[in-house]
Amino acid sequence: MYLTGKEKREYIKERFVNPFNVGDILHLSWGYDQTQCDFYQVTATTKAGVTLKPIAGERVEGSEGFMSQRVVPVKDKFIERFSILPKHSDKITEVKKRVSAYIKDDGTLKYFVPSPHGFCDKWDGNSKYNSWYA
């Protein structure tokens, strides 16, 4: 399906429905020479946005490798780290973000929350790869 930029915006606008609910967990994977995993819990929603609080991730026992491990989120274990913001104050405990979407090849919409390092999408329930460099 080929659409111009204006047609894409109209297509998305006509079909947009915020897919996130309170309690959903979003995942952000980012890094250079390493893979960082951040998890966020949705604490409020609007027609086009979400309020997010960062939550802790915990190591999956037995998944350890060379400077790596697999992690899963810990629901309701709120922390103060905000990789989703380019600059922030330690006093921030939550952040409001607009939900975005793009058109997939089959014409359906893929929803996500933009961040400075990429995008957050709904956690799929699987452990995520996490690594560090010395």
Backbone as a printed PyTorch tensor [residue, N CA C, xyz], in Angstrom:
tensor([[[  0.8490,  -1.1610,   0.0000],
         [  0.0000,   0.0000,   0.0000],
         [  0.9020,   1.2330,   0.0000]],

        [[  0.7860,   2.0510,  -1.0380],
         [  1.5770,   3.2770,  -1.0870],
         [  0.6780,   4.4670,  -0.7850]],

        [[  1.0840,   5.2370,   0.1900],
         [  0.3680,   6.4510,   0.5520],
         [  1.3700,   7.5790,   0.6890]],

        [[  0.9390,   8.7830,   0.3450],
         [  1.7900,   9.9510,   0.5650],
         [  1.8220,  10.2370,   2.0600]],

        [[  2.6910,  11.1440,   2.4730],
         [  2.7840,  11.5050,   3.8880],
         [  1.4640,  11.9860,   4.4530]],

        [[  0.7790,  12.8410,   3.7160],
         [ -0.5080,  13.3710,   4.1700],
         [ -1.5370,  12.2440,   4.2520]],

        [[ -1.5600,  11.3540,   3.2660],
         [ -2.4960,  10.2380,   3.2680],
         [ -2.2230,   9.2980,   4.4450]],

        [[ -0.9520,   9.0780,   4.7590],
         [ -0.5980,   8.2280,   5.9010],
         [ -1.1180,   8.8260,   7.2030]],

        [[ -0.9090,  10.1310,   7.3780],
         [ -1.3750,  10.7900,   8.6010],
         [ -2.8950,  10.6780,   8.7340]],

        [[ -3.6250,  10.8730,   7.6310],
         [ -5.0830,  10.7640,   7.6580],
         [ -5.5300,   9.3270,   7.9530]],

        [[ -4.8650,   8.3590,   7.3240],
         [ -5.1700,   6.9440,   7.5250],
         [ -5.0230,   6.5830,   8.9940]],

        [[ -3.9180,   6.9950,   9.6000],
         [ -3.6670,   6.7140,  11.0200],
         [ -4.6770,   7.4320,  11.8940]],

        [[ -4.9340,   8.7040,  11.5910],
         [ -5.8640,   9.5050,  12.3920],
         [ -7.2590,   8.8760,  12.4180]],

        [[ -7.7160,   8.3620,  11.2850],
         [ -9.0500,   7.7660,  11.1840],
         [ -9.1580,   6.4570,  11.9670]],

        [[ -8.0620,   5.7140,  12.0940],
         [ -8.1040,   4.3860,  12.6920],
         [ -7.4890,   4.3040,  14.0930]],

        [[ -6.8990,   5.3850,  14.5600],
         [ -6.1510,   5.3760,  15.8150],
         [ -7.0550,   5.0950,  17.0100]],

        [[ -6.6770,   4.0960,  17.7930],
         [ -7.3250,   3.7810,  19.0680],
         [ -6.2040,   3.4230,  20.0310]],

        [[ -6.0850,   4.1560,  21.1260],
         [ -5.0220,   3.8820,  22.0900],
         [ -5.1670,   2.4400,  22.5910]],

        [[ -4.1650,   1.5760,  22.3060],
         [ -4.2780,   0.1680,  22.6790],
         [ -3.8300,  -0.1460,  24.0960]],

        [[ -3.2520,   0.8370,  24.7840],
         [ -2.6680,   0.5810,  26.0930],
         [ -3.6900,   0.7810,  27.2070]],

        [[ -3.5440,  -0.0340,  28.2510],
         [ -4.4250,   0.0220,  29.4110],
         [ -3.6030,   0.1890,  30.6750]],

        [[ -4.2370,   0.7060,  31.7180],
         [ -3.5730,   0.8180,  33.0130],
         [ -3.1070,  -0.5810,  33.4270]],

        [[ -1.8480,  -0.6670,  33.8510],
         [ -1.2620,  -1.9360,  34.2660],
         [ -0.4180,  -2.5960,  33.1890]],

        [[ -0.5920,  -2.1850,  31.9180],
         [  0.2510,  -2.7380,  30.8480],
         [  1.7070,  -2.4010,  31.1110]],

        [[  2.5880,  -3.2640,  30.6540],
         [  4.0260,  -3.0470,  30.7860],
         [  4.6090,  -2.8240,  29.4010]],

        [[  5.4120,  -1.7620,  29.2780],
         [  6.0840,  -1.4490,  28.0210],
         [  7.5670,  -1.7510,  28.1700]],

        [[  8.1900,  -2.1250,  27.0690],
         [  9.6050,  -2.4910,  27.0500],
         [ 10.3610,  -1.5760,  26.0960]],

        [[ 11.5380,  -1.1430,  26.5120],
         [ 12.4430,  -0.3480,  25.6930],
         [ 13.8060,  -1.0240,  25.7130]],

        [[ 14.3180,  -1.3710,  24.5550],
         [ 15.6430,  -1.9720,  24.4360],
         [ 16.5250,  -0.9960,  23.6770]],

        [[ 17.7040,  -0.6650,  24.2400],
         [ 18.5560,   0.3340,  23.6130],
         [ 20.0000,   0.1110,  24.0220]],

        [[ 20.9160,   0.7790,  23.3590],
         [ 22.3240,   0.7410,  23.7320],
         [ 23.2450,   0.6270,  22.5410]],

        [[ 24.5040,   0.9120,  22.7780],
         [ 25.5550,   0.8110,  21.7740],
         [ 26.6690,  -0.0170,  22.4000]],

        [[ 27.0530,  -1.1090,  21.7900],
         [ 28.0140,  -2.0710,  22.3390],
         [ 27.4750,  -2.7860,  23.5750]],

        [[ 26.2100,  -2.5920,  23.8470],
         [ 25.5460,  -3.2580,  24.9550],
         [ 24.0410,  -3.1220,  24.7210]],

        [[ 23.2650,  -3.9220,  25.4020],
         [ 21.8150,  -3.8460,  25.2550],
         [ 21.1930,  -3.5800,  26.6140]],

        [[ 20.6010,  -2.4270,  26.7530],
         [ 19.9190,  -2.0500,  27.9880],
         [ 18.4310,  -2.3350,  27.8320]],

        [[ 17.8070,  -2.8480,  28.8710],
         [ 16.3700,  -3.0990,  28.8790],
         [ 15.7270,  -2.2520,  29.9570]],

        [[ 14.7770,  -1.4620,  29.5640],
         [ 14.0090,  -0.6720,  30.5190],
         [ 12.5480,  -1.0850,  30.4020]],

        [[ 11.8710,  -1.0810,  31.5380],
         [ 10.4650,  -1.4380,  31.5670],
         [  9.6810,  -0.2950,  32.2100]],

        [[  8.4790,  -0.0550,  31.6920],
         [  7.5990,   0.9950,  32.1820],
         [  6.2050,   0.4280,  32.3620]],

        [[  5.5330,   0.8850,  33.4050],
         [  4.1660,   0.4440,  33.6570],
         [  3.2200,   1.6010,  33.3760]],

        [[  2.1360,   1.3150,  32.6680],
         [  1.1270,   2.3250,  32.3640],
         [  0.2900,   2.5480,  33.6200]],

        [[  0.2520,   3.8120,  34.0910],
         [ -0.5170,   4.1240,  35.2990],
         [ -1.7650,   4.9440,  35.0030]],

        [[ -1.8710,   5.4820,  33.7850],
         [ -3.0580,   6.2300,  33.3650],
         [ -3.0500,   6.3100,  31.8410]],

        [[ -4.2200,   6.4840,  31.2690],
         [ -4.3170,   6.6250,  29.8140],
         [ -5.2600,   7.7650,  29.4680]],

        [[ -5.0840,   8.2930,  28.2740],
         [ -6.0110,   9.2460,  27.6770],
         [ -6.3400,   8.7140,  26.2860]],

        [[ -7.0810,   9.4640,  25.5350],
         [ -7.4450,   9.0430,  24.1810],
         [ -6.2060,   8.7740,  23.3260]],

        [[ -5.1600,   9.5660,  23.5170],
         [ -3.9720,   9.4310,  22.6620],
         [ -2.6670,   9.3370,  23.4390]],

        [[ -2.7300,   9.1040,  24.7460],
         [ -1.4940,   9.1020,  25.5140],
         [ -1.5020,   8.1330,  26.6790]],

        [[ -0.3350,   8.0510,  27.3080],
         [ -0.1660,   7.1950,  28.4790],
         [  0.6730,   7.9410,  29.5200]],

        [[  0.4600,   7.5950,  30.7630],
         [  1.3350,   8.0190,  31.8410],
         [  2.1320,   6.7920,  32.2410]],

        [[  3.4660,   6.9450,  32.2620],
         [  4.3520,   5.8200,  32.5270],
         [  5.1840,   6.0510,  33.7730]],

        [[  5.4140,   4.9660,  34.5020],
         [  6.3630,   4.9620,  35.6160],
         [  7.3500,   3.8370,  35.3400]],

        [[  8.6520,   4.0980,  35.5390],
         [  9.6250,   3.0230,  35.3280],
         [  9.5110,   1.9790,  36.4220]],

        [[  9.6820,   0.7100,  36.0230],
         [  9.6610,  -0.3840,  36.9860],
         [ 10.9530,  -1.1880,  36.8570]],

        [[ 11.2810,  -1.8920,  37.9070],
         [ 12.5070,  -2.6900,  37.9530],
         [ 12.3910,  -3.9140,  37.0530]],

        [[ 13.5530,  -4.3700,  36.6500],
         [ 13.6510,  -5.6560,  35.9590],
         [ 14.4750,  -6.5790,  36.8460]],

        [[ 14.2200,  -7.8700,  36.7510],
         [ 15.0090,  -8.8130,  37.5360],
         [ 15.5960,  -9.8860,  36.6270]],

        [[ 16.7440, -10.3770,  37.0310],
         [ 17.4710, -11.3960,  36.2810],
         [ 16.7100, -12.7120,  36.2980]],

        [[ 16.7170, -13.3830,  35.1680],
         [ 16.1470, -14.7210,  35.0840],
         [ 17.2430, -15.7000,  35.4900]],

        [[ 17.0080, -16.4300,  36.5780],
         [ 18.0050, -17.3840,  37.0880],
         [ 18.4280, -18.3530,  35.9890]],

        [[ 19.7430, -18.5710,  35.8910],
         [ 20.2870, -19.5080,  34.9210],
         [ 20.4950, -18.9280,  33.5290]],

        [[ 20.1750, -17.6450,  33.3630],
         [ 20.3080, -17.0340,  32.0330],
         [ 21.6170, -16.2770,  31.8610]],

        [[ 22.4570, -16.2690,  32.8870],
         [ 23.6680, -15.4750,  32.8510],
         [ 24.6360, -15.9960,  31.7900]],

        [[ 25.2640, -15.0490,  31.0940],
         [ 26.2890, -15.3760,  30.1120],
         [ 27.4340, -14.4020,  30.2890]],

        [[ 28.3240, -14.3370,  29.3290],
         [ 29.4440, -13.4080,  29.4050],
         [ 28.9230, -11.9820,  29.3380]],

        [[ 28.9940, -11.2590,  30.4430],
         [ 28.5120,  -9.8820,  30.5760],
         [ 27.0940,  -9.7220,  30.0310]],

        [[ 26.2390, -10.7090,  30.3050],
         [ 24.8650, -10.6500,  29.8250],
         [ 23.9510, -11.5040,  30.6990]],

        [[ 22.6820, -11.2510,  30.5480],
         [ 21.6610, -12.0060,  31.2460],
         [ 20.3200, -11.7160,  30.5870]],

        [[ 19.3130, -12.4620,  30.9630],
         [ 17.9530, -12.1880,  30.5040],
         [ 17.2080, -11.5830,  31.6890]],

        [[ 16.3200, -10.6480,  31.3940],
         [ 15.5790,  -9.9550,  32.4500],
         [ 14.0870,  -9.9470,  32.1330]],

        [[ 13.3000,  -9.8180,  33.1980],
         [ 11.8510,  -9.6590,  33.0870],
         [ 11.4410,  -8.4980,  33.9950]],

        [[ 10.3390,  -7.8260,  33.6790],
         [  9.8870,  -6.7160,  34.5240],
         [  9.2620,  -7.2210,  35.8160]],

        [[  9.2680,  -6.3430,  36.8240],
         [  8.6160,  -6.6360,  38.0930],
         [  7.4800,  -5.6300,  38.2520]],

        [[  6.2780,  -6.0890,  37.9800],
         [  5.1070,  -5.2060,  38.0210],
         [  4.9670,  -4.5510,  39.3940]],

        [[  4.6590,  -3.2730,  39.3790],
         [  4.4220,  -2.4450,  40.5730],
         [  5.6780,  -2.1610,  41.3990]],

        [[  6.8650,  -2.5750,  40.9580],
         [  8.1040,  -2.2490,  41.6730],
         [  8.7130,  -1.0140,  40.9960]],

        [[  8.1840,   0.1410,  41.3690],
         [  8.5520,   1.4000,  40.7270],
         [  9.9400,   1.8650,  41.1480]],

        [[ 10.6690,   2.4270,  40.1900],
         [ 12.0140,   2.9480,  40.4220],
         [ 12.0780,   4.3710,  39.8730]],

        [[ 13.2500,   5.0150,  39.9360],
         [ 13.3660,   6.4050,  39.5050],
         [ 14.1890,   6.6090,  38.2400]],

        [[ 14.5570,   5.5560,  37.5360],
         [ 15.3760,   5.7010,  36.3330],
         [ 14.4820,   5.9610,  35.1230]],

        [[ 14.8090,   6.9930,  34.3460],
         [ 14.0070,   7.3600,  33.1870],
         [ 14.8440,   7.4540,  31.9300]],

        [[ 15.0910,   6.3610,  31.2450],
         [ 15.7970,   6.3980,  29.9650],
         [ 14.9120,   6.9460,  28.8610]],

        [[ 13.6160,   6.9800,  29.1040],
         [ 12.6720,   7.4280,  28.0850],
         [ 12.7250,   8.9480,  27.8930]],

        [[ 13.3820,   9.6450,  28.8210],
         [ 13.5110,  11.0960,  28.7200],
         [ 14.9350,  11.4800,  28.3330]],

        [[ 15.1060,  12.4940,  27.4560],
         [ 16.4560,  12.9130,  27.0920],
         [ 17.1990,  13.5600,  28.2650]],

        [[ 16.5050,  14.3170,  29.0650],
         [ 17.0650,  14.9450,  30.2660],
         [ 15.9760,  14.8900,  31.3250]],

        [[ 16.3810,  14.6880,  32.5580],
         [ 15.3560,  14.6210,  33.5880],
         [ 15.9240,  14.9590,  34.9530]],

        [[ 15.0090,  15.1840,  35.8560],
         [ 15.3370,  15.4610,  37.2410],
         [ 15.0200,  14.2210,  38.0710]],

        [[ 15.7550,  13.9910,  39.1200],
         [ 15.4740,  12.8570,  40.0000],
         [ 14.1120,  12.9880,  40.6760]],

        [[ 13.5210,  14.1740,  40.6020],
         [ 12.2340,  14.3920,  41.2510],
         [ 11.0610,  13.8870,  40.4000]],

        [[ 11.3070,  13.5350,  39.1530],
         [ 10.2510,  13.0380,  38.2820],
         [  9.9200,  11.5960,  38.6640]],

        [[  8.6430,  11.3150,  38.8920],
         [  8.2420,   9.9560,  39.2390],
         [  7.3910,   9.3080,  38.1510]],

        [[  6.8980,  10.1090,  37.2200],
         [  6.1300,   9.5850,  36.1080],
         [  6.2600,  10.5330,  34.9260]],

        [[  5.9170,  10.0400,  33.7530],
         [  6.0170,  10.8590,  32.5600],
         [  4.8040,  10.5850,  31.6810]],

        [[  4.2930,  11.6510,  31.0720],
         [  3.1750,  11.5160,  30.1360],
         [  3.7360,  11.5410,  28.7240]],

        [[  3.3580,  10.5470,  27.9310],
         [  3.8560,  10.4400,  26.5600],
         [  2.6880,  10.2080,  25.6050]],

        [[  2.8310,  10.7380,  24.4140],
         [  1.8390,  10.5340,  23.3650],
         [  2.1020,   9.1850,  22.6860]],

        [[  1.0580,   8.4530,  22.4050],
         [  1.1620,   7.1870,  21.6860],
         [  1.2350,   7.4920,  20.1930]],

        [[  2.1360,   6.8240,  19.5040],
         [  2.2860,   6.9890,  18.0570],
         [  1.9490,   5.6740,  17.3650]],

        [[  1.8070,   5.7470,  16.0470],
         [  1.5100,   4.5450,  15.2740],
         [  2.0930,   4.6750,  13.8780]],

        [[  2.3460,   3.5310,  13.2610],
         [  2.7040,   3.5150,  11.8520],
         [  1.8980,   2.4110,  11.1760]],

        [[  1.8360,   2.4720,   9.8540],
         [  1.0480,   1.5120,   9.0870],
         [  1.9240,   0.3280,   8.7040]],

        [[  1.5060,  -0.8680,   9.0960],
         [  2.2240,  -2.0790,   8.7110],
         [  1.8330,  -2.4550,   7.2790]],

        [[  2.5810,  -3.3590,   6.6890],
         [  2.3300,  -3.7660,   5.3020],
         [  0.9080,  -4.2750,   5.0630]],

        [[  0.3170,  -4.8840,   6.0890],
         [ -1.0360,  -5.4210,   5.9230],
         [ -2.1280,  -4.3750,   6.1590]],

        [[ -1.7300,  -3.1210,   6.4120],
         [ -2.6920,  -2.0400,   6.6000],
         [ -3.1070,  -1.8140,   8.0340]],

        [[ -2.6900,  -2.6840,   8.9480],
         [ -3.0110,  -2.4820,  10.3610],
         [ -2.0170,  -1.4880,  10.9570]],

        [[ -2.3540,  -0.9800,  12.1180],
         [ -1.4830,  -0.0200,  12.7860],
         [ -0.6370,  -0.7140,  13.8390]],

        [[  0.6220,  -0.3080,  13.9370],
         [  1.5380,  -0.7440,  14.9970],
         [  1.6950,   0.4380,  15.9330]],

        [[  1.3430,   0.2500,  17.2060],
         [  1.3820,   1.3290,  18.1900],
         [  2.6650,   1.2620,  19.0050]],

        [[  3.1830,   2.4310,  19.3890],
         [  4.4000,   2.5040,  20.1760],
         [  4.4670,   3.8470,  20.8820]],

        [[  5.4020,   3.9450,  21.8270],
         [  5.6560,   5.2070,  22.5310],
         [  7.0920,   5.6130,  22.2100]],

        [[  7.2860,   6.7610,  21.5520],
         [  8.6440,   7.1860,  21.1830],
         [  9.5060,   7.5120,  22.4030]],

        [[ 10.8020,   7.2960,  22.2510],
         [ 11.7710,   7.6720,  23.2800],
         [ 13.0220,   8.1750,  22.5810]],

        [[ 13.9310,   8.8120,  23.3040],
         [ 15.1670,   9.2940,  22.6730],
         [ 16.0400,   8.1690,  22.1240]],

        [[ 15.8590,   6.9500,  22.6250],
         [ 16.6980,   5.8240,  22.2220],
         [ 16.0120,   4.8720,  21.2590]],

        [[ 14.8090,   5.1650,  20.8370],
         [ 14.0590,   4.2510,  19.9850],
         [ 12.5840,   4.3420,  20.3110]],

        [[ 11.9860,   3.2140,  20.6720],
         [ 10.5710,   3.2320,  21.0150],
         [ 10.2460,   2.1290,  22.0090]],

        [[  9.1930,   2.3650,  22.7830],
         [  8.6550,   1.3810,  23.7130],
         [  7.4440,   0.7380,  23.0560]],

        [[  7.3290,  -0.5530,  23.2170],
         [  6.0960,  -1.2000,  22.8140],
         [  5.6700,  -2.1640,  23.9080]],

        [[  4.4820,  -2.7170,  23.7570],
         [  3.9420,  -3.5710,  24.8110],
         [  4.8280,  -4.7990,  24.9970]],

        [[  5.1740,  -5.0810,  26.2530],
         [  5.9990,  -6.2370,  26.5910],
         [  5.2590,  -7.4970,  26.1760]],

        [[  5.9650,  -8.4020,  25.5100],
         [  5.3550,  -9.6170,  24.9610],
         [  5.3240, -10.7830,  25.9460]],

        [[  5.7700, -10.5770,  27.1710],
         [  5.7460, -11.6360,  28.1740],
         [  6.9950, -12.4970,  28.2110]],

        [[  7.9170, -12.2730,  27.2800],
         [  9.1550, -13.0530,  27.2260],
         [ 10.3000, -12.3040,  27.8950]],

        [[ 11.2700, -13.0630,  28.4130],
         [ 12.4600, -12.4230,  28.9850],
         [ 13.2100, -11.7000,  27.8750]],

        [[ 13.9440, -10.6600,  28.2580],
         [ 14.6680,  -9.8240,  27.2870],
         [ 16.1710,  -9.8880,  27.5450]],

        [[ 16.9410,  -9.8490,  26.4700],
         [ 18.3870,  -9.8790,  26.5550],
         [ 18.9030,  -8.5490,  27.0860]],

        [[ 19.8360,  -8.6040,  28.0470],
         [ 20.4260,  -7.4230,  28.6630],
         [ 21.9290,  -7.6740,  28.7760]],

        [[ 22.7350,  -6.7080,  28.3650],
         [ 24.1800,  -6.8950,  28.4550],
         [ 24.8460,  -5.6150,  28.9100]],

        [[ 26.1320,  -5.7320,  29.2610],
         [ 26.9060,  -4.5680,  29.6810],
         [ 28.3280,  -4.7370,  29.1890]],

        [[ 29.0080,  -3.6370,  29.1350],
         [ 30.3810,  -3.6370,  28.6430],
         [ 31.2740,  -3.1660,  29.7710]],

        [[ 32.1210,  -4.0540,  30.2400],
         [ 33.0730,  -3.8060,  31.3380],
         [ 32.5420,  -2.7540,  32.2030]]])
